[in-house]
Amino acid sequence: MLTGNTPMKFAVALVTLTVILTGCSQTIGAGGATEAALCDAWQQSLPTRSHKDTVQTQAEIGRAYDIFEAACSGR
């Protein structure tokens, strides 16, 4: 399981990579196979929730899911 703010760092890095890749792309449209693959991989890497999570962990997991939704909701 990831600890600390590692999920947030991963999420920021993945969003940055997505922006770079889609910004350099020559395709027209709102996404493509690369974006879908990135979002699928990202979604699978999101932490799971437990009733034993601390308040801080719940907040960090919530932020990770919020960032994912903001970046990948249009697909």
Secondary structure, DSSP 4 states (H G I P E B T S, - for coil): ---TTHHHHHHHHHHHHHHHHHHS----SS--HHHHHHHHHHHHHSPP--TT--HHHHHHHHHHHHHHHHHHTT-
